[in-house]
Amino acid sequence: MGMVGWTASVMLYVAKPVLRHVRWWWDLAVKMVFGILVGWKSRPLLPPVFNPVLLLSATQLAEDIRSRKRTSMEVVRAYISRISDVNPLLNAMAQVDFQRALQEARKVDEKMEKGYRDGSLTPEILKSRQPFLGVPFTAKEAIAISGLPHSFGLICRAKHISSTDAEVVALIKKAGGICLGSTNVSELCLWWESYNPVYGRTNNPYDLRRTPGGSSGGEAALMAACGTPLSLGSDVGGSIRIPAFFCGLFGHKPSAGIVPIKGCKLFEEPGIGMGRMFVAGPLTRHAHDLAPILAVLATEHARSLKLGQSVNIGRLTIYTMEGDVDDLLTSKLSKELVKAQQRAVDYLQNTFEATVKKVQIPGMRKAYKIFKEKLEEEFPNMPPVSKQLADNKGEINVWTEITRFLLRRGHHTAPILLQAALEKVLEEVSFLQHQRKVFTGRDFSPASPVTSSKEPQWKVLKKQLQRLLGSDGILLYPSHPSTAPYHNEPLFRPFNFLHCGIFNALGLPVTQVPLGLSSTGMPLGVQVVGNMFQDNQTIAVAVALEKAFGGWVCPSQIL
């Protein structure tokens, strides 16, 4: 190492503790400011839950409908009524399709009556053919639903009506599900707060002053408030798990490549039918709904996932790690979340006598670099944000739109405009460096990395984790540094999504599990990470933890 390299290493070694200290003070300041500006406001409550149907799981509802204990029409009407009660407070629904849902529910009831009468149908036949017959469901607005707008929160796409269903929607419909409508997302699904200029902002059902997360925030808020029994979301950097965590739900990011994603993205790559970094999956209130829904979505891959087989948790090795992801970019893990995770570890160890090992994985400190590396590798032809905001039909003038935003006449949200502006600045810097090189003959751009045969960092870290987990290991890892923040607070902590995003880069299956409520009444939780195609293990651990910690806690009074 030369003198320059040695000096740089020493400076970095000295600077890091200082920067961590600055980061700590920054987080404290943000917390105090938002506490003063927002925390004093009253905390409105959602309407009580009167109908017990709303508390049942999707699989239980399907069983009740098959056994004719209740009709599909009864269930659909119950959820339509609940949505009408809570949506004025949550603003979770983007588009409703109630009339069509009622018509389909009526057809289901008529089909069953006729089939049971002539003997062509039995509960067993229906369960094997259509496991969710008559059960209502919703999907985030970024997932195409035939006949409904598919805007991604963009004003220029507000009137765009999808002519087809996304594959995951088609699979749930084929399984008998009845669509109630679509739910709110962040603009372009590029931010972890569900807010856009088309549908507005969605509120967290546990505290309307706080965010439900994004980009599947509308789904999470509605599900937690008993507004839907079956939810479909998508996840490229935590878009299922962050909202599930903020809203006290179970959310599953499947192993890469097992759930089709056609119709879930704004710009489809030719020939790409299955998810890699980008995946689709379910959000639920009840852990035992995860496997049946995933079995429907995984189609021919369901058998290889062994979703129907029991898992002996006592034979699993439980690895646990308390964050430590890019600690200069992300906030420090809250003490309540550390304690909640430890309680989960203690339960698994004491109840099932599972082997527990606390680990440190140095590669996780490079979470942002790895996430960015994988994103660029997987989406090399992704248009810049300024073009995406124009629906890839031209390009917006970023500086004009920022001016409009400052004058309260904006067509776009602050986080997305900031991303577009950053891209423009970097583009301009690159251009100026090129011009200086032309005129001076010297290259002023940062040194390009030397081409080598070294594997990408994400592959190295993935191999480390796969070796660690083997065939019978799972990792408990924080879902987020804190419980759900106040609206707009994520703007000042933009990289806190990395606790979830790192696992998109690695492609591993992850189940977000609720672990009760914090001292402020907000949901706690933890991620359960498994090896590739070991989704059944993460879901089994989720089911076990639900029994111990109660799972989802209703944010409304139950009467």
Secondary structure, DSSP 8 states (H G I E B T S, - for coil): --HHHHHHHHHHHHHHHHHHHHHHHHHHHHHHHHHHHTTTS-------B--GGGGS-HHHHHHHHHTTSS-HHHHHHHHHHHHHHHHHHH--EEEE-HHHHHHHHHHHHHHHHHHHHHTS--HHHHHHH-TTTT-EEEEETTS--TTSB--TT-GGGTT-B-SS--HHHHHHHHTT-EEEEEE---GGG-SSS-EETTTEE--BTTBTTB---SSSHHHHHHHHTTS-S-EEEEESSSTTHHHHHHTT-EEEE--TTSSB-TTSSSS--TT--B-SSSEEEEEESSGGGHHHHHHHHHGGGTTTTTTTS---GGGSEEEE----SSTTTS----HHHHHHHHHHHHHHHHHH--EEEE---GGGGGHHHHHHHHHHHH-TT---HHHHTTTTSS---HHHHHHHHHTT--SS-HHHHHHHHHHHHHHHHHHHHHHHHHHHS---S-------S---HHHHHHHHHHHHHTTSEEEEE-S-SSS--BTTGGGGSTTTTHHHHHHHHHT--EEEEEEEE-TTS-EEEEEEEESTT-HHHHHHHHHHHHHHH-S---SS-B-
